[in-house]
Each structure stands twice: as C-alpha cells, then as structure tokens.
Amino acid sequence: MKYLGIDYGSKNVGIAVSDVDGILAFPKTVLDNDRSLLKNIKKIIEDDKIGAIVIGESLNFLGEPNTIMKKISPFKIVLEKETGLPVYFQTEFFTSKEADRVQGENLKGVRKQDRQKAKVRLEKNDASAAALILRSYLEKK
C-alpha cells in the first residue's frame, strides 16, 4: 500500500509519497496552503493510488501541541471525511530544519541577489520534510 506524507504549514504544505510496499518515502511536491489544497491533495491520492495518509503532528518540547496544531487537527478530520482514507499522526520535531540540513541549504553567506532563489529552494524542502515525517511513520510501522 502506498502512503501520502504531509508536512502542513500555514503557507506551504509539503507532500511525499511512499513506494508501493510502504517502505521508502520520497519527496513529491509543495502545495500552496490555499482554497485548492484539498482538491490538489485528492488528485495526488487518485493519481498515485494512495491507501493511507500520514500527517506531521507538531508538538513542543513538553509534548504539547504547537500553535499550528490548531489548524492541523481539523485538517486531519477533513482529510478523513473527504478522502475516506485513514489519516495517522506522526510526531515531528525539526523536520524542516533536518530537511534544510540534508539538502545542504543555508542562507548564511548567500549574496543578496541570490537569496530569493535560495528561498525558493528552501520552500521545496517542505516536500523533503514530508518525506522525513513519512519515513518516521513507515520505520515505526
């Protein structure tokens, strides 16, 4: 069964997919968090024949929900209702920072005119963060 991984952010939503056996996780794309988000996710689910969804659960160091969880929790419910698929939480800590490190991206020392290009590349790391969330879930499973 293939899984869809989601790194939910207020502006961007990172998307990853697993292989058919549900063993490996691959970054897929970054979607804008706008009115078309659910429609775009449903299209990916259909195109990639997804059987379950894993979404990052954002907690602080005390294990309490972060501010963004006020948006993630209702989004999880909508995903379950609209897709008919099971949606699982996977606790995430610093997945975006880890994705930045893995990608080797760092804006320090970047020339001013190159910062916008670097920022675009960093936004693409949201898909890598989704893959890290999904990988954590698959390894646990």
Number of C-alpha atoms within 10 A of each C-alpha: 12 20 27 29 34 30 28 25 17 11 10 18 23 27 28 27 28 23 15 14 9 20 16 16 24 20 23 20 17 21 21 14 15 11 8 10 14 17 11 13 18 15 12 17 20 12 9 16 14 19 18 19 23 25 26 26 22 24 16 12 8 6 9 10 15 14 11 14 17 11 13 22 15 10 15 18 12 14 17 15 12 12 17 11 14 14 21 16 19 20 15 21 15 10 21 22 15 15 21 20 12 12 14 9 15 13 13 7 7 11 10 10 8 10 15 13 10 17 14 10 14 21 17 23 27 30 28 31 31 34 28 25 27 34 23 17 23 17 10 8 8
